[in-house]
Structure formats: structure tokens, C-alpha cells
Amino acid sequence: MVIRSVIVGTGACLPERIVTNAEISRMIDTTDEWIVERTGIRQRHLAGDGEKTSDLALGAARNALAAAGVDGRDVDLIILATATPDQTFPATAAAVQRELGCVGIPAFDLQAVCSGFVYALTVADNFIKAGQARTALVIGAETFSRILDWTDRGTCVLFGDGAGAVVLKAEQGEGTTDDRGILTTHLHADGRQNDLLYVDGGPSSTGTTGHLRMHGREVFRHAVVNLAAVVQEALEATGLTSDDIDWLVPHQANKRILDGTAKKLGISPDKVVVTVDRHANTSAASIPLALAEAVADGRIQPGQLVLLEAMGGGFTWGSALVRM
């Protein structure tokens, strides 16, 4: 018998404000057609004045806990993946912890940009397998609108704000791929690629928040190669094939990256959960948002095999194979 980390609840939270491509085209030199053709994005949600990453994280957390039938006070670990925390410190996870009333448990932020949720899920899984937690709350939450240069049409059209969360519980498994829960995770990073996707500020460098900068063509090239490789790694580790996958839930960066990765893996587009058209790129929040949507609308069913994959600045990339 082995301990598995089983996803028992999912939740999402999006800001009320929706900004369409048409609205953005009145701010900068772009068009709806240009954005849709290159990215697949039609709209995004943007945080309102005074709406913080912790507000979105808390909303997603409460929805995930409700779906799981778990009281917040029963959570014994909180990991919040974000590149846009409320403050330099303390951790945004601590603000969520305070509101949920589970004081005294470990609560910390994790920063791996768009791969953050997969990284956080992996860390939580290892806490559970080590017997150091039994009920974990894993959140991806971002307010990327705060770090965008709204005069740069190559980046500002790509991102949105939001949060998604899952509740993990320790359950006994047989140690086979038929078990419910996280079957395998794989993480990577390559710091040599810093200058392809980064923020040009920080407390110890410029003393400012800075703005996101990206060399899109190079990021696209690395993304398709790295994501296909890390998915293949997950399949090889479990002896499964792409035909066994019921759903691919990728990081929602760009529709062309989603299509390219699915094609490279031989996965039908019908098996890919896509939210980038409505959410844009919400960084660490994109996978849990997409997962929550597909669970809520009934596409993802208990027992199905779901593959999560992401790549972000750093570069960081990773995958998690989960039986729901």
C-alpha cells in the first residue's frame, strides 16, 4: 500500500471586470483580429482597484474547500503559487491562512511563474507522501495586470488575473496507475534563459516592481519542445501512453502553443481543456482555473486520467499525471 495525494475539490475565482480585445484596441495599436490570430485570446479578467492576489486566492480556496466538503480549519498545509504577491513579505499564503482560521500550520508562497501550480502541487504531494500533511490546500493566484507595460502590445494583450485551487487529501493506494491521486510529477528549470521572459525589476536590483518583458518567438519555440518532453517523461515513468490520457490540462499561455504541444504528443484537440480564449494567460492560476472549470461542467469525471503541464519564466517547466 502507498499514500496517494487525491484531488477531492477544485475551485476558481475570477475578477468581475472583463476586458475584451476591442477595449484594449482603444488603448493601444492593435485589433481583435490580430490578437485572436496570434494568441487565441478574446478577453481577460482584470483585478479591480484594491483587489489583491490574496482576495482571489481566498475566493478560489473557499470554493475548493466547499467542493471537497472540508472545513478550512482542517487544512494542515497551504502552498500558494504566485509571481504577484500582495507584499514582498509576509507570504500571501499567510493572508489566506488567517482568513480560513487554520493558524499554526505551514503556509508559504512558491515562485516558479507559470509553472508555479505544478511546482506547488509537487511539493504538497511530497509533504503528504512523507506523512507531514494529510489535507493540503494548493492555490495558484495572480494579478499580472499589476506588472504589465500597457504600452507594449506584444505582452499586455496576453495576460489576465485570477485564481484556482485544489484540496488534496491523503488516501491509501495500491501503488498502481489505477490509483486515484497524483501518480507522478516532473520538474525542470534552466536559468540560462532568464532574458527571454522576465520582469525588469525587484527589491534587491532596482527597488521597483518592474514590468514583464518577453521575447515571444523564442519562448514559443522552447515551450513546445519542453512541454512535449516533460509530458513524455510522465508517460514513460508510469508505462502509459498518450492514448491513455483522458484530458490534457495545459498552462493557458497561447492557443498556438496548446495546439503545437497536443500535435507533437499525438493528443486529439478534443481532449485538451482550453480557457485561454476567455481567461488569457493567468500564469500560476491558469491550470487550476482550467481544471476547476472542466470539473464543474462535468467534462472531467472521477477515475479519469488527467495530465497537467506548464512552462514559465526562468525557464521553469513541469508536469503532473493525476487520476481524478
ZIUR-V783169 format. One record per residue. N is the residue number from 0. RES is the residue in three letters. OMEGA is omega in radians with two decimals (999 if undefined). Layout:
n = (N N)
res = (RES RES)
omega = (OMEGA OMEGA)
This chain:
n = (0 1 2 3 4 5 6 7 8 9 10 11 12 13 14 15 16 17 18 19 20 21 22 23 24 25 26 27 28 29 30 31 32 33 34 35 36 37 38 39 40 41 42 43 44 45 46 47 48 49 50 51 52 53 54 55 56 57 58 59 60 61 62 63 64 65 66 67 68 69 70 71 72 73 74 75 76 77 78 79 80 81 82 83 84 85 86 87 88 89 90 91 92 93 94 95 96 97 98 99 100 101 102 103 104 105 106 107 108 109 110 111 112 113 114 115 116 117 118 119 120 121 122 123 124 125 126 127 128 129 130 131 132 133 134 135 136 137 138 139 140 141 142 143 144 145 146 147 148 149 150 151 152 153 154 155 156 157 158 159 160 161 162 163 164 165 166 167 168 169 170 171 172 173 174 175 176 177 178 179 180 181 182 183 184 185 186 187 188 189 190 191 192 193 194 195 196 197 198 199 200 201 202 203 204 205 206 207 208 209 210 211 212 213 214 215 216 217 218 219 220 221 222 223 224 225 226 227 228 229 230 231 232 233 234 235 236 237 238 239 240 241 242 243 244 245 246 247 248 249 250 251 252 253 254 255 256 257 258 259 260 261 262 263 264 265 266 267 268 269 270 271 272 273 274 275 276 277 278 279 280 281 282 283 284 285 286 287 288 289 290 291 292 293 294 295 296 297 298 299 300 301 302 303 304 305 306 307 308 309 310 311 312 313 314 315 316 317 318 319 320 321 322 323)
res = (MET VAL ILE ARG SER VAL ILE VAL GLY THR GLY ALA CYS LEU PRO GLU ARG ILE VAL THR ASN ALA GLU ILE SER ARG MET ILE ASP THR THR ASP GLU TRP ILE VAL GLU ARG THR GLY ILE ARG GLN ARG HIS LEU ALA GLY ASP GLY GLU LYS THR SER ASP LEU ALA LEU GLY ALA ALA ARG ASN ALA LEU ALA ALA ALA GLY VAL ASP GLY ARG ASP VAL ASP LEU ILE ILE LEU ALA THR ALA THR PRO ASP GLN THR PHE PRO ALA THR ALA ALA ALA VAL GLN ARG GLU LEU GLY CYS VAL GLY ILE PRO ALA PHE ASP LEU GLN ALA VAL CYS SER GLY PHE VAL TYR ALA LEU THR VAL ALA ASP ASN PHE ILE LYS ALA GLY GLN ALA ARG THR ALA LEU VAL ILE GLY ALA GLU THR PHE SER ARG ILE LEU ASP TRP THR ASP ARG GLY THR CYS VAL LEU PHE GLY ASP GLY ALA GLY ALA VAL VAL LEU LYS ALA GLU GLN GLY GLU GLY THR THR ASP ASP ARG GLY ILE LEU THR THR HIS LEU HIS ALA ASP GLY ARG GLN ASN ASP LEU LEU TYR VAL ASP GLY GLY PRO SER SER THR GLY THR THR GLY HIS LEU ARG MET HIS GLY ARG GLU VAL PHE ARG HIS ALA VAL VAL ASN LEU ALA ALA VAL VAL GLN GLU ALA LEU GLU ALA THR GLY LEU THR SER ASP ASP ILE ASP TRP LEU VAL PRO HIS GLN ALA ASN LYS ARG ILE LEU ASP GLY THR ALA LYS LYS LEU GLY ILE SER PRO ASP LYS VAL VAL VAL THR VAL ASP ARG HIS ALA ASN THR SER ALA ALA SER ILE PRO LEU ALA LEU ALA GLU ALA VAL ALA ASP GLY ARG ILE GLN PRO GLY GLN LEU VAL LEU LEU GLU ALA MET GLY GLY GLY PHE THR TRP GLY SER ALA LEU VAL ARG MET)
omega = (3.12 3.05 3.07 3.05 -3.03 3.06 -3.08 3.11 3.08 3.13 -3.12 3.05 3.13 3.05 -3.12 -3.04 3.08 3.13 -3.13 3.06 3.14 3.11 3.12 -3.12 3.05 -3.14 -3.09 -3.10 3.09 3.10 3.06 -3.11 -3.12 -3.11 -3.10 -3.11 -3.05 -3.03 -3.03 -3.08 3.10 3.14 3.06 3.05 3.12 -3.14 3.11 3.11 3.12 3.13 -3.00 3.06 -3.13 3.10 3.13 3.13 -3.13 3.11 3.13 -3.13 -3.13 3.12 3.11 3.12 3.11 3.13 -3.13 -3.06 -3.08 3.05 -3.12 -3.13 3.12 3.11 3.13 3.05 3.03 3.03 -3.10 3.11 3.11 2.98 -3.10 -3.11 3.08 -3.08 3.02 2.90 0.06 -3.12 3.07 3.09 3.13 3.09 3.09 3.13 -3.12 -3.09 -3.14 3.09 3.14 -3.07 3.07 3.13 3.04 3.09 -3.08 3.07 3.07 -3.05 3.00 3.12 -3.02 3.07 -2.99 -3.09 3.12 3.07 -3.10 3.11 3.13 3.13 3.13 3.11 -3.14 3.01 -3.10 -3.14 3.12 3.13 -3.12 3.06 3.07 3.10 -3.05 3.05 -3.13 -3.01 2.90 -3.07 -3.09 2.87 -3.08 3.12 -3.12 -3.09 3.13 2.97 -3.02 2.98 -3.10 -3.06 3.14 -3.13 -2.99 3.14 -2.95 -2.88 3.08 -3.11 3.11 3.12 3.03 -3.09 3.00 2.99 3.09 3.05 3.10 3.07 3.11 3.06 -3.14 -3.11 3.11 3.14 3.05 3.11 2.90 3.07 -3.13 -3.09 -3.13 3.07 -3.12 -3.08 3.12 3.03 3.09 -3.08 3.10 -3.05 -3.08 -2.98 3.12 -3.13 -3.01 2.99 -3.00 3.10 3.12 -3.07 -3.04 3.13 -3.10 -3.06 3.13 3.10 3.14 3.14 3.12 3.08 -3.06 2.95 -2.93 -3.07 3.14 3.11 3.13 -3.09 3.13 -3.06 -3.09 -3.13 -3.07 -3.11 3.10 -3.12 -3.08 3.02 3.11 3.10 3.13 -3.13 3.13 -3.12 -3.08 -3.11 3.14 3.10 3.13 3.11 -3.13 -3.07 3.08 -3.12 2.95 3.10 -3.07 2.94 -3.02 -3.10 -2.98 -3.09 -3.13 3.08 3.10 -3.13 -3.11 3.14 3.14 3.14 -3.13 -3.12 -3.10 3.13 -3.12 3.07 3.13 -3.12 -3.09 3.08 -3.06 3.04 -3.04 -3.13 -3.10 -3.08 -2.96 -3.12 3.13 3.05 -3.05 -3.13 -2.92 -3.14 3.14 3.04 -3.14 3.12 -3.13 -3.14 -3.09 3.03 -3.09 -3.11 3.01 3.11 3.14 -3.07 3.07 3.13 -3.13 -3.12 -3.05 3.13 3.11 3.10 -3.10 2.97 -3.12 -3.12 -3.12 -0.34 2.92 3.02 -3.10 3.11 3.04 3.11 -2.98 2.94 -3.02 999)
